[in-house]
Each structure stands twice: as C-alpha cells, then as structure tokens.
Amino acid sequence: MTWVWKLYEGHIRKTLLAKGNAEPSEAELERAFVRSMGRSFVTILVQVPIPNSVRFKGLARGSVLEMTDLLNDPMGYLLEHYGGGKFKLNFHEGWHFVSTKNFKPEGSPLWKDLPEIPF
C-alpha cells in the first residue's frame, strides 16, 4: 500500500504540524497514518463519456478498512468489479479531502449497468 501512503503523506505531515510536531519520527508518522486510515473512506467514481464535458458516476463508497482488496490491487479490483474505464478514487478523512488517484484498466465497461450512488 505504498501508493496510499504517498497520497496521505502530505495530509499526515500537515496534521502533525498543526499539533506542534514539525519533525515527526517514522514511528509517529506510521501511528498517525494508521489512525487516519481508521477514519478514512474512499469513493469510487468513473468518468462517463459525454461530448464536450466531463461527468463522473459514483459507483461505491466505503471505509478504507473495508476496502483492503482495492488498496492491495486497485487495477485488479476495479477491473473485476467495474470493468474497464477511467476511474477516480477520492480519499477523505472524515469531512477532509485527502487526495485523489486515477486508474484506467482496459476491459468491458461493466459499470454502465450499475446504479449510481450520490457523492
């Protein structure tokens, strides 16, 4: 899950800095990351092709802790559950936006037949 740490590192460092810890140790960073993950969720969106516009369809939202398969193999997870397309994963800790990451697995767009969730 190195890719997830890269998304969260700036957020974690800013959070620790706001608490007065300008130079956290590796152990402090790791503990803060684990705490943050416990309060985080991810939203899976797919780009819907529309001429002259960009629109995203919400597919799923859940606790990061419930989506370990997604975190361990995002391309495989997306392809298996949603097929091919241009996907956006938005990470939040509580109400705070942390980061986004895009993936583009090749395959049949299974997501077209799935209901949209609000996001």
N, CA, C and O atoms as a printed pandas DataFrame, in Angstrom:
     atom_number atom_name residue_name chain_id  residue_number  x_coord  y_coord  z_coord
0              1         N          MET        A               1    0.818   -1.205    0.000
1              2        CA          MET        A               1    0.000    0.000    0.000
2              3         C          MET        A               1    0.857    1.263    0.000
3              4         O          MET        A               1    0.438    2.305    0.504
4              5         N          THR        A               2    2.032    1.166   -0.556
5              6        CA          THR        A               2    2.908    2.327   -0.639
6              7         C          THR        A               2    2.225    3.469   -1.382
7              8         O          THR        A               2    2.413    4.637   -1.041
8              9         N          TRP        A               3    1.434    3.134   -2.393
9             10        CA          TRP        A               3    0.760    4.179   -3.179
10            11         C          TRP        A               3   -0.231    4.962   -2.326
11            12         O          TRP        A               3   -0.444    6.150   -2.570
12            13         N          VAL        A               4   -0.838    4.322   -1.333
13            14        CA          VAL        A               4   -1.785    5.019   -0.460
14            15         C          VAL        A               4   -1.023    5.960    0.477
15            16         O          VAL        A               4   -1.465    7.082    0.724
16            17         N          TRP        A               5    0.120    5.503    0.998
17            18        CA          TRP        A               5    0.927    6.374    1.855
18            19         C          TRP        A               5    1.313    7.639    1.099
19            20         O          TRP        A               5    1.268    8.732    1.664
20            21         N          LYS        A               6    1.689    7.508   -0.165
21            22        CA          LYS        A               6    2.079    8.681   -0.969
22            23         C          LYS        A               6    0.929    9.681   -1.073
23            24         O          LYS        A               6    1.157   10.890   -1.105
24            25         N          LEU        A               7   -0.307    9.177   -1.127
25            26        CA          LEU        A               7   -1.468   10.061   -1.173
26            27         C          LEU        A               7   -1.688   10.766    0.161
27            28         O          LEU        A               7   -2.117   11.920    0.190
28            29         N          TYR        A               8   -1.401   10.090    1.251
29            30        CA          TYR        A               8   -1.688   10.593    2.599
30            31         C          TYR        A               8   -0.537   11.344    3.257
31            32         O          TYR        A               8   -0.757   12.072    4.225
32            33         N          GLU        A               9    0.671   11.186    2.761
33            34        CA          GLU        A               9    1.837   11.721    3.471
34            35         C          GLU        A               9    1.727   13.219    3.753
35            36         O          GLU        A               9    1.959   13.644    4.884
36            37         N          GLY        A              10    1.384   14.017    2.763
37            38        CA          GLY        A              10    1.256   15.457    2.980
38            39         C          GLY        A              10    0.185   15.791    3.999
39            40         O          GLY        A              10    0.374   16.663    4.847
40            41         N          HIS        A              11   -0.936   15.098    3.916
41            42        CA          HIS        A              11   -2.043   15.296    4.853
42            43         C          HIS        A              11   -1.598   14.962    6.282
43            44         O          HIS        A              11   -1.892   15.708    7.216
44            45         N          ILE        A              12   -0.900   13.854    6.444
45            46        CA          ILE        A              12   -0.436   13.413    7.764
46            47         C          ILE        A              12    0.560   14.425    8.331
47            48         O          ILE        A              12    0.463   14.809    9.496
48            49         N          ARG        A              13    1.503   14.849    7.516
49            50        CA          ARG        A              13    2.515   15.805    7.982
50            51         C          ARG        A              13    1.876   17.138    8.379
51            52         O          ARG        A              13    2.263   17.727    9.388
52            53         N          LYS        A              14    0.908   17.620    7.600
53            54        CA          LYS        A              14    0.217   18.877    7.941
54            55         C          LYS        A              14   -0.563   18.734    9.237
55            56         O          LYS        A              14   -0.586   19.654   10.054
56            57         N          THR        A              15   -1.199   17.592    9.431
57            58        CA          THR        A              15   -1.957   17.342   10.654
58            59         C          THR        A              15   -1.032   17.350   11.869
59            60         O          THR        A              15   -1.350   17.956   12.892
60            61         N          LEU        A              16    0.102   16.684   11.755
61            62        CA          LEU        A              16    1.056   16.652   12.869
62            63         C          LEU        A              16    1.664   18.029   13.110
63            64         O          LEU        A              16    1.876   18.414   14.259
64            65         N          LEU        A              17    1.947   18.773   12.048
65            66        CA          LEU        A              17    2.484   20.121   12.187
66            67         C          LEU        A              17    1.496   21.026   12.920
67            68         O          LEU        A              17    1.891   21.821   13.772
68            69         N          ALA        A              18    0.202   20.902   12.584
69            70        CA          ALA        A              18   -0.829   21.701   13.256
70            71         C          ALA        A              18   -0.895   21.380   14.746
71            72         O          ALA        A              18   -1.336   22.206   15.546
72            73         N          LYS        A              19   -0.454   20.179   15.115
73            74        CA          LYS        A              19   -0.435   19.784   16.529
74            75         C          LYS        A              19    0.908   20.088   17.187
75            76         O          LYS        A              19    1.152   19.688   18.325
76            77         N          GLY        A              20    1.788   20.807   16.458
77            78        CA          GLY        A              20    3.060   21.219   17.031
78            79         C          GLY        A              20    4.215   20.273   16.790
79            80         O          GLY        A              20    5.289   20.464   17.360
80            81         N          ASN        A              21    4.029   19.262   15.965
81            82        CA          ASN        A              21    5.094   18.296   15.698
82            83         C          ASN        A              21    5.635   18.540   14.289
83            84         O          ASN        A              21    5.161   17.945   13.321
84            85         N          ALA        A              22    6.631   19.421   14.184
85            86        CA          ALA        A              22    7.182   19.801   12.878
86            87         C          ALA        A              22    8.115   18.749   12.288
87            88         O          ALA        A              22    8.290   18.690   11.071
88            89         N          GLU        A              23    8.710   17.925   13.135
89            90        CA          GLU        A              23    9.641   16.906   12.659
90            91         C          GLU        A              23    9.306   15.546   13.279
91            92         O          GLU        A              23   10.013   15.069   14.167
92            93         N          PRO        A              24    8.230   14.933   12.807
93            94        CA          PRO        A              24    7.817   13.646   13.388
94            95         C          PRO        A              24    8.779   12.518   13.028
95            96         O          PRO        A              24    9.385   12.510   11.956
96            97         N          SER        A              25    8.902   11.584   13.937
97            98        CA          SER        A              25    9.719   10.396   13.680
98            99         C          SER        A              25    8.944    9.461   12.749
99           100         O          SER        A              25    7.749    9.652   12.523
100          101         N          GLU        A              26    9.620    8.467   12.219
101          102        CA          GLU        A              26    8.953    7.477   11.364
102          103         C          GLU        A              26    7.838    6.755   12.132
103          104         O          GLU        A              26    6.777    6.471   11.576
104          105         N          ALA        A              27    8.085    6.464   13.396
105          106        CA          ALA        A              27    7.078    5.793   14.225
106          107         C          ALA        A              27    5.851    6.679   14.412
107          108         O          ALA        A              27    4.720    6.197   14.358
108          109         N          GLU        A              28    6.073    7.974   14.634
109          110        CA          GLU        A              28    4.945    8.907   14.784
110          111         C          GLU        A              28    4.159    9.033   13.490
111          112         O          GLU        A              28    2.930    9.089   13.513
112          113         N          LEU        A              29    4.857    9.076   12.364
113          114        CA          LEU        A              29    4.182    9.128   11.062
114          115         C          LEU        A              29    3.340    7.874   10.839
115          116         O          LEU        A              29    2.197    7.948   10.386
116          117         N          GLU        A              30    3.919    6.738   11.162
117          118        CA          GLU        A              30    3.204    5.473   10.981
118          119         C          GLU        A              30    1.951    5.411   11.860
119          120         O          GLU        A              30    0.887    5.007   11.392
120          121         N          ARG        A              31    2.070    5.804   13.118
121          122        CA          ARG        A              31    0.903    5.800   14.016
122          123         C          ARG        A              31   -0.174    6.760   13.515
123          124         O          ARG        A              31   -1.359    6.428   13.537
124          125         N          ALA        A              32    0.230    7.938   13.066
125          126        CA          ALA        A              32   -0.735    8.913   12.557
126          127         C          ALA        A              32   -1.407    8.393   11.289
127          128         O          ALA        A              32   -2.600    8.618   11.085
128          129         N          PHE        A              33   -0.660    7.708   10.448
129          130        CA          PHE        A              33   -1.209    7.135    9.220
130          131         C          PHE        A              33   -2.248    6.064    9.548
131          132         O          PHE        A              33   -3.325    6.039    8.953
132          133         N          VAL        A              34   -1.931    5.192   10.479
133          134        CA          VAL        A              34   -2.863    4.130   10.880
134          135         C          VAL        A              34   -4.143    4.744   11.463
135          136         O          VAL        A              34   -5.244    4.293   11.146
136          137         N          ARG        A              35   -4.005    5.764   12.309
137          138        CA          ARG        A              35   -5.190    6.447   12.866
138          139         C          ARG        A              35   -6.018    7.075   11.759
139          140         O          ARG        A              35   -7.244    6.966   11.753
140          141         N          SER        A              36   -5.348    7.730   10.828
141          142        CA          SER        A              36   -6.040    8.391    9.724
142          143         C          SER        A              36   -6.786    7.376    8.861
143          144         O          SER        A              36   -7.922    7.622    8.456
144          145         N          MET        A              37   -6.163    6.257    8.584
145          146        CA          MET        A              37   -6.814    5.228    7.769
146          147         C          MET        A              37   -8.076    4.704    8.449
147          148         O          MET        A              37   -9.059    4.382    7.782
148          149         N          GLY        A              38   -8.046    4.621    9.763
149          150        CA          GLY        A              38   -9.208    4.154   10.506
150          151         C          GLY        A              38  -10.394    5.101   10.427
151          152         O          GLY        A              38  -11.529    4.700   10.681
152          153         N          ARG        A              39  -10.137    6.354   10.076
153          154        CA          ARG        A              39  -11.201    7.353    9.970
154          155         C          ARG        A              39  -11.489    7.742    8.517
155          156         O          ARG        A              39  -12.253    8.672    8.257
156          157         N          SER        A              40  -10.878    7.030    7.582
157          158        CA          SER        A              40  -10.970    7.416    6.174
158          159         C          SER        A              40  -11.947    6.556    5.392
159          160         O          SER        A              40  -12.255    5.420    5.752
160          161         N          PHE        A              41  -12.421    7.153    4.300
161          162        CA          PHE        A              41  -13.233    6.404    3.359
162          163         C          PHE        A              41  -12.810    6.759    1.947
163          164         O          PHE        A              41  -12.166    7.782    1.712
164          165         N          VAL        A              42  -13.180    5.904    1.018
165          166        CA          VAL        A              42  -12.843    6.094   -0.382
166          167         C          VAL        A              42  -14.121    6.056   -1.209
167          168         O          VAL        A              42  -15.018    5.253   -0.951
168          169         N          THR        A              43  -14.191    6.924   -2.192
169          170        CA          THR        A              43  -15.306    6.947   -3.133
170          171         C          THR        A              43  -14.757    6.547   -4.497
171          172         O          THR        A              43  -13.748    7.083   -4.955
172          173         N          ILE        A              44  -15.433    5.602   -5.136
173          174        CA          ILE        A              44  -15.037    5.145   -6.466
174          175         C          ILE        A              44  -15.970    5.792   -7.472
175          176         O          ILE        A              44  -17.190    5.643   -7.401
176          177         N          LEU        A              45  -15.373    6.513   -8.408
177          178        CA          LEU        A              45  -16.120    7.198   -9.458
178          179         C          LEU        A              45  -15.575    6.749  -10.814
179          180         O          LEU        A              45  -14.413    6.361  -10.932
180          181         N          VAL        A              46  -16.430    6.809  -11.828
181          182        CA          VAL        A              46  -15.990    6.512  -13.182
182          183         C          VAL        A              46  -16.390    7.668  -14.085
183          184         O          VAL        A              46  -17.471    8.237  -13.940
184          185         N          GLN        A              47  -15.517    8.006  -15.009
185          186        CA          GLN        A              47  -15.810    9.076  -15.959
186          187         C          GLN        A              47  -16.769    8.545  -17.016
187          188         O          GLN        A              47  -16.515    7.525  -17.657
188          189         N          VAL        A              48  -17.868    9.257  -17.180
189          190        CA          VAL        A              48  -18.880    8.894  -18.179
190          191         C          VAL        A              48  -18.594    9.719  -19.434
191          192         O          VAL        A              48  -18.566   10.948  -19.374
192          193         N          PRO        A              49  -18.382    9.050  -20.570
193          194        CA          PRO        A              49  -18.095    9.796  -21.788
194          195         C          PRO        A              49  -19.301   10.629  -22.244
195          196         O          PRO        A              49  -20.355   10.088  -22.578
196          197         N          ILE        A              50  -19.124   11.930  -22.249
197          198        CA          ILE        A              50  -20.142   12.873  -22.724
198          199         C          ILE        A              50  -19.405   13.882  -23.600
199          200         O          ILE        A              50  -18.389   14.431  -23.173
200          201         N          PRO        A              51  -19.890   14.139  -24.808
201          202        CA          PRO        A              51  -19.195   15.096  -25.672
202          203         C          PRO        A              51  -19.066   16.480  -25.014
203          204         O          PRO        A              51  -20.021   17.002  -24.437
204          205         N          ASN        A              52  -17.877   17.050  -25.114
205          206        CA          ASN        A              52  -17.581   18.403  -24.634
206          207         C          ASN        A              52  -17.784   18.605  -23.143
207          208         O          ASN        A              52  -17.994   19.735  -22.703
208          209         N          SER        A              53  -17.727   17.540  -22.353
209          210        CA          SER        A              53  -17.944   17.672  -20.917
210          211         C          SER        A              53  -17.306   16.499  -20.182
211          212         O          SER        A              53  -16.955   15.483  -20.782
212          213         N          VAL        A              54  -17.166   16.662  -18.886
213          214        CA          VAL        A              54  -16.693   15.574  -18.036
214          215         C          VAL        A              54  -17.729   15.368  -16.953
215          216         O          VAL        A              54  -18.112   16.308  -16.256
216          217         N          ARG        A              55  -18.180   14.133  -16.818
217          218        CA          ARG        A              55  -19.165   13.775  -15.794
218          219         C          ARG        A              55  -18.680   12.506  -15.121
219          220         O          ARG        A              55  -18.130   11.617  -15.771
220          221         N          PHE        A              56  -18.888   12.428  -13.818
221          222        CA          PHE        A              56  -18.497   11.236  -13.097
222          223         C          PHE        A              56  -19.723   10.573  -12.487
223          224         O          PHE        A              56  -20.635   11.240  -11.997
224          225         N          LYS        A              57  -19.722    9.250  -12.528
225          226        CA          LYS        A              57  -20.783    8.441  -11.938
226          227         C          LYS        A              57  -20.213    7.811  -10.668
227          228         O          LYS        A              57  -19.174    7.152  -10.707
228          229         N          GLY        A              58  -20.902    8.017   -9.540
229          230        CA          GLY        A              58  -20.491    7.383   -8.293
230          231         C          GLY        A              58  -20.843    5.914   -8.312
231          232         O          GLY        A              58  -21.982    5.549   -8.606
232          233         N          LEU        A              59  -19.882    5.070   -8.003
233          234        CA          LEU        A              59  -20.107    3.620   -8.014
234          235         C          LEU        A              59  -20.136    3.015   -6.616
235          236         O          LEU        A              59  -20.934    2.118   -6.344
236          237         N          ALA        A              60  -19.273    3.498   -5.733
237          238        CA          ALA        A              60  -19.203    2.914   -4.389
238          239         C          ALA        A              60  -18.518    3.877   -3.439
239          240         O          ALA        A              60  -17.719    4.721   -3.845
240          241         N          ARG        A              61  -18.846    3.732   -2.175
241          242        CA          ARG        A              61  -18.178    4.483   -1.113
242          243         C          ARG        A              61  -18.115    3.569    0.096
243          244         O          ARG        A              61  -19.082    2.884    0.428
244          245         N          GLY        A              62  -16.975    3.572    0.742
245          246        CA          GLY        A              62  -16.856    2.743    1.924
246          247         C          GLY        A              62  -15.623    3.074    2.726
247          248         O          GLY        A              62  -14.740    3.806    2.278
248          249         N          SER        A              63  -15.582    2.525    3.911
249          250        CA          SER        A              63  -14.432    2.681    4.788
250          251         C          SER        A              63  -13.197    2.108    4.106
251          252         O          SER        A              63  -13.260    1.059    3.464
252          253         N          VAL        A              64  -12.093    2.794    4.249
253          254        CA          VAL        A              64  -10.840    2.298    3.698
254          255         C          VAL        A              64  -10.521    0.930    4.292
255          256         O          VAL        A              64   -9.980    0.062    3.607
256          257         N          LEU        A              65  -10.855    0.742    5.562
257          258        CA          LEU        A              65  -10.572   -0.529    6.225
258          259         C          LEU        A              65  -11.392   -1.684    5.640
259          260         O          LEU        A              65  -10.982   -2.842    5.724
260          261         N          GLU        A              66  -12.536   -1.373    5.055
261          262        CA          GLU        A              66  -13.374   -2.398    4.423
262          263         C          GLU        A              66  -12.949   -2.674    2.984
263          264         O          GLU        A              66  -13.437   -3.624    2.372
264          265         N          MET        A              67  -12.060   -1.869    2.439
265          266        CA          MET        A              67  -11.694   -1.982    1.027
266          267         C          MET        A              67  -10.224   -2.351    0.857
267          268         O          MET        A              67   -9.536   -1.798    0.000
268          269         N          THR        A              68   -9.751   -3.277    1.666
269          270        CA          THR        A              68   -8.339   -3.654    1.574
270          271         C          THR        A              68   -8.009   -4.291    0.225
271          272         O          THR        A              68   -6.897   -4.118   -0.273
272          273         N          ASP        A              69   -8.946   -5.022   -0.378
273          274        CA          ASP        A              69   -8.684   -5.608   -1.692
274          275         C          ASP        A              69   -8.434   -4.510   -2.725
275          276         O          ASP        A              69   -7.566   -4.655   -3.585
276          277         N          LEU        A              70   -9.183   -3.425   -2.647
277          278        CA          LEU        A              70   -8.988   -2.286   -3.537
278          279         C          LEU        A              70   -7.613   -1.665   -3.311
279          280         O          LEU        A              70   -6.916   -1.333   -4.270
280          281         N          LEU        A              71   -7.221   -1.507   -2.051
281          282        CA          LEU        A              71   -5.939   -0.884   -1.741
282          283         C          LEU        A              71   -4.760   -1.760   -2.136
283          284         O          LEU        A              71   -3.718   -1.254   -2.551
284          285         N          ASN        A              72   -4.922   -3.074   -2.010
285          286        CA          ASN        A              72   -3.837   -4.001   -2.337
286          287         C          ASN        A              72   -3.632   -4.172   -3.842
287          288         O          ASN        A              72   -2.505   -4.369   -4.297
288          289         N          ASP        A              73   -4.721   -4.097   -4.618
289          290        CA          ASP        A              73   -4.624   -4.287   -6.069
290          291         C          ASP        A              73   -5.703   -3.453   -6.756
291          292         O          ASP        A              73   -6.712   -3.995   -7.205
292          293         N          PRO        A              74   -5.496   -2.142   -6.841
293          294        CA          PRO        A              74   -6.557   -1.281   -7.378
294          295         C          PRO        A              74   -6.959   -1.617   -8.810
295          296         O          PRO        A              74   -8.151   -1.633   -9.118
296          297         N          MET        A              75   -6.012   -1.881   -9.679
297          298        CA          MET        A              75   -6.355   -2.193  -11.067
298          299         C          MET        A              75   -7.159   -3.490  -11.149
299          300         O          MET        A              75   -8.168   -3.550  -11.852
300          301         N          GLY        A              76   -6.725   -4.512  -10.444
301          302        CA          GLY        A              76   -7.434   -5.794  -10.454
302          303         C          GLY        A              76   -8.828   -5.672   -9.860
303          304         O          GLY        A              76   -9.789   -6.229  -10.391
304          305         N          TYR        A              77   -8.933   -4.939   -8.756
305          306        CA          TYR        A              77  -10.226   -4.745   -8.095
306          307         C          TYR        A              77  -11.199   -4.019   -9.021
307          308         O          TYR        A              77  -12.337   -4.452   -9.200
308          309         N          LEU        A              78  -10.746   -2.918   -9.603
309          310        CA          LEU        A              78  -11.620   -2.137  -10.479
310          311         C          LEU        A              78  -12.054   -2.949  -11.687
311          312         O          LEU        A              78  -13.225   -2.925  -12.067
312          313         N          LEU        A              79  -11.121   -3.665  -12.289
313          314        CA          LEU        A              79  -11.450   -4.473  -13.460
314          315         C          LEU        A              79  -12.445   -5.575  -13.110
315          316         O          LEU        A              79  -13.390   -5.817  -13.861
316          317         N          GLU        A              80  -12.242   -6.236  -11.989
317          318        CA          GLU        A              80  -13.131   -7.325  -11.575
318          319         C          GLU        A              80  -14.543   -6.834  -11.243
319          320         O          GLU        A              80  -15.528   -7.458  -11.637
320          321         N          HIS        A              81  -14.638   -5.718  -10.520
321          322        CA          HIS        A              81  -15.938   -5.236  -10.057
322          323         C          HIS        A              81  -16.655   -4.306  -11.027
323          324         O          HIS        A              81  -17.884   -4.275  -11.071
324          325         N          TYR        A              82  -15.881   -3.544  -11.809
325          326        CA          TYR        A              82  -16.494   -2.491  -12.635
326          327         C          TYR        A              82  -16.089   -2.534  -14.100
327          328         O          TYR        A              82  -16.636   -1.791  -14.914
328          329         N          GLY        A              83  -15.146   -3.386  -14.442
329          330        CA          GLY        A              83  -14.695   -3.457  -15.827
330          331         C          GLY        A              83  -13.737   -2.335  -16.162
331          332         O          GLY        A              83  -13.104   -1.753  -15.281
332          333         N          GLY        A              84  -13.640   -2.040  -17.446
333          334        CA          GLY        A              84  -12.707   -1.025  -17.907
334          335         C          GLY        A              84  -13.311    0.373  -17.849
335          336         O          GLY        A              84  -14.529    0.541  -17.808
336          337         N          GLY        A              85  -12.438    1.362  -17.847
337          338        CA          GLY        A              85  -12.879    2.745  -17.843
338          339         C          GLY        A              85  -11.856    3.647  -17.190
339          340         O          GLY        A              85  -10.769    3.210  -16.814
340          341         N          LYS        A              86  -12.214    4.903  -17.062
341          342        CA          LYS        A              86  -11.369    5.896  -16.392
342          343         C          LYS        A              86  -11.942    6.135  -15.005
343          344         O          LYS        A              86  -12.973    6.789  -14.849
344          345         N          PHE        A              87  -11.256    5.595  -13.994
345          346        CA          PHE        A              87  -11.745    5.649  -12.623
346          347         C          PHE        A              87  -10.987    6.669  -11.800
347          348         O          PHE        A              87   -9.802    6.923  -12.017
348          349         N          LYS        A              88  -11.696    7.239  -10.860
349          350        CA          LYS        A              88  -11.138    8.205   -9.913
350          351         C          LYS        A              88  -11.472    7.687   -8.516
351          352         O          LYS        A              88  -12.626    7.391   -8.210
352          353         N          LEU        A              89  -10.447    7.584   -7.680
353          354        CA          LEU        A              89  -10.645    7.207   -6.278
354          355         C          LEU        A              89  -10.394    8.452   -5.445
355          356         O          LEU        A              89   -9.295    9.007   -5.468
356          357         N          ASN        A              90  -11.401    8.891   -4.716
357          358        CA          ASN        A              90  -11.284   10.053   -3.835
358          359         C          ASN        A              90  -11.187    9.581   -2.390
359          360         O          ASN        A              90  -12.035    8.825   -1.918
360          361         N          PHE        A              91  -10.158   10.027   -1.698
361          362        CA          PHE        A              91   -9.936    9.653   -0.306
362          363         C          PHE        A              91  -10.250   10.831    0.600
363          364         O          PHE        A              91   -9.841   11.961    0.334
364          365         N          HIS        A              92  -10.983   10.555    1.676
365          366        CA          HIS        A              92  -11.341   11.558    2.677
366          367         C          HIS        A              92  -11.080   10.994    4.068
367          368         O          HIS        A              92  -11.278    9.806    4.326
368          369         N          GLU        A              93  -10.634   11.870    4.951
369          370        CA          GLU        A              93  -10.581   11.522    6.368
370          371         C          GLU        A              93  -11.683   12.338    7.018
371          372         O          GLU        A              93  -11.564   13.556    7.154
372          373         N          GLY        A              94  -12.741   11.676    7.415
373          374        CA          GLY        A              94  -13.915   12.411    7.887
374          375         C          GLY        A              94  -14.419   13.286    6.754
375          376         O          GLY        A              94  -14.646   12.804    5.644
376          377         N          TRP        A              95  -14.594   14.567    7.031
377          378        CA          TRP        A              95  -15.051   15.509    6.003
378          379         C          TRP        A              95  -13.899   16.117    5.216
379          380         O          TRP        A              95  -14.132   16.866    4.268
380          381         N          HIS        A              96  -12.666   15.811    5.590
381          382        CA          HIS        A              96  -11.499   16.430    4.963
382          383         C          HIS        A              96  -11.033   15.634    3.747
383          384         O          HIS        A              96  -10.712   14.450    3.848
384          385         N          PHE        A              97  -11.001   16.303    2.601
385          386        CA          PHE        A              97  -10.466   15.686    1.393
386          387         C          PHE        A              97   -8.974   15.469    1.591
387          388         O          PHE        A              97   -8.265   16.363    2.053
388          389         N          VAL        A              98   -8.498   14.274    1.239
389          390        CA          VAL        A              98   -7.075   13.956    1.365
390          391         C          VAL        A              98   -6.400   13.979   -0.004
391          392         O          VAL        A              98   -5.427   14.705   -0.211
392          393         N          SER        A              99   -6.921   13.181   -0.936
393          394        CA          SER        A              99   -6.265   13.082   -2.233
394          395         C          SER        A              99   -7.145   12.297   -3.201
395          396         O          SER        A              99   -8.165   11.723   -2.821
396          397         N          THR        A             100   -6.725   12.291   -4.440
397          398        CA          THR        A             100   -7.414   11.516   -5.466
398          399         C          THR        A             100   -6.371   10.781   -6.287
399          400         O          THR        A             100   -5.234   11.235   -6.412
400          401         N          LYS        A             101   -6.758    9.657   -6.841
401          402        CA          LYS        A             101   -5.867    8.863   -7.689
402          403         C          LYS        A             101   -6.697    8.305   -8.826
403          404         O          LYS        A             101   -7.805    7.814   -8.615
404          405         N          ASN        A             102   -6.154    8.383  -10.040
405          406        CA          ASN        A             102   -6.855    7.893  -11.222
406          407         C          ASN        A             102   -6.274    6.567  -11.685
407          408         O          ASN        A             102   -5.072    6.324  -11.572
408          409         N          PHE        A             103   -7.152    5.709  -12.210
409          410        CA          PHE        A             103   -6.759    4.419  -12.768
410          411         C          PHE        A             103   -7.532    4.202  -14.063
411          412         O          PHE        A             103   -8.662    4.670  -14.208
412          413         N          LYS        A             104   -6.912    3.484  -15.008
413          414        CA          LYS        A             104   -7.562    3.238  -16.286
414          415         C          LYS        A             104   -7.346    1.783  -16.723
415          416         O          LYS        A             104   -6.533    1.513  -17.607
416          417         N          PRO        A             105   -8.075    0.849  -16.102
417          418        CA          PRO        A             105   -7.955   -0.539  -16.544
418          419         C          PRO        A             105   -8.670   -0.730  -17.888
419          420         O          PRO        A             105   -9.701   -0.111  -18.151
420          421         N          GLU        A             106   -8.112   -1.582  -18.715
421          422        CA          GLU        A             106   -8.705   -1.887  -20.013
422          423         C          GLU        A             106   -9.665   -3.063  -19.852
423          424         O          GLU        A             106   -9.344   -4.055  -19.197
424          425         N          GLY        A             107  -10.832   -2.943  -20.448
425          426        CA          GLY        A             107  -11.802   -4.022  -20.398
426          427         C          GLY        A             107  -13.187   -3.528  -20.733
427          428         O          GLY        A             107  -13.385   -2.344  -21.006
428          429         N          SER        A             108  -14.135   -4.421  -20.713
429          430        CA          SER        A             108  -15.534   -4.094  -20.977
430          431         C          SER        A             108  -16.084   -3.252  -19.826
431          432         O          SER        A             108  -15.836   -3.578  -18.665
432          433         N          PRO        A             109  -16.825   -2.174  -20.117
433          434        CA          PRO        A             109  -17.336   -1.291  -19.057
434          435         C          PRO        A             109  -18.548   -1.879  -18.322
435          436         O          PRO        A             109  -19.693   -1.540  -18.623
436          437         N          LEU        A             110  -18.281   -2.755  -17.366
437          438        CA          LEU        A             110  -19.347   -3.376  -16.571
438          439         C          LEU        A             110  -20.131   -2.341  -15.765
439          440         O          LEU        A             110  -21.296   -2.565  -15.435
440          441         N          TRP        A             111  -19.503   -1.220  -15.451
441          442        CA          TRP        A             111  -20.096   -0.180  -14.614
442          443         C          TRP        A             111  -21.327    0.456  -15.256
443          444         O          TRP        A             111  -22.153    1.035  -14.549
444          445         N          LYS        A             112  -21.468    0.361  -16.566
445          446        CA          LYS        A             112  -22.589    1.019  -17.251
446          447         C          LYS        A             112  -23.942    0.507  -16.759
447          448         O          LYS        A             112  -24.924    1.249  -16.760
448          449         N          ASP        A             113  -23.996   -0.757  -16.340
449          450        CA          ASP        A             113  -25.255   -1.366  -15.895
450          451         C          ASP        A             113  -25.478   -1.221  -14.393
451          452         O          ASP        A             113  -26.496   -1.690  -13.883
452          453         N          LEU        A             114  -24.573   -0.595  -13.684
453          454        CA          LEU        A             114  -24.698   -0.458  -12.227
454          455         C          LEU        A             114  -25.407    0.841  -11.861
455          456         O          LEU        A             114  -25.303    1.840  -12.572
456          457         N          PRO        A             115  -26.124    0.817  -10.752
457          458        CA          PRO        A             115  -26.797    2.061  -10.308
458          459         C          PRO        A             115  -25.780    3.078   -9.823
459          460         O          PRO        A             115  -24.696    2.716   -9.366
460          461         N          GLU        A             116  -26.130    4.338   -9.924
461          462        CA          GLU        A             116  -25.268    5.414   -9.458
462          463         C          GLU        A             116  -25.526    5.714   -8.001
463          464         O          GLU        A             116  -26.676    5.712   -7.560
464          465         N          ILE        A             117  -24.467    5.973   -7.244
465          466        CA          ILE        A             117  -24.626    6.400   -5.855
466          467         C          ILE        A             117  -24.367    7.902   -5.810
467          468         O          ILE        A             117  -23.571    8.409   -6.600
468          469         N          PRO        A             118  -25.015    8.616   -4.910
469          470        CA          PRO        A             118  -24.709   10.041   -4.769
470          471         C          PRO        A             118  -23.323   10.218   -4.138
471          472         O          PRO        A             118  -22.890    9.403   -3.323
472          473         N          PHE        A             119  -22.658   11.266   -4.517
473          474        CA          PHE        A             119  -21.344   11.528   -3.914
474          475         C          PHE        A             119  -21.175   12.999   -3.634
475          476         O          PHE        A             119  -20.133   13.415   -3.127
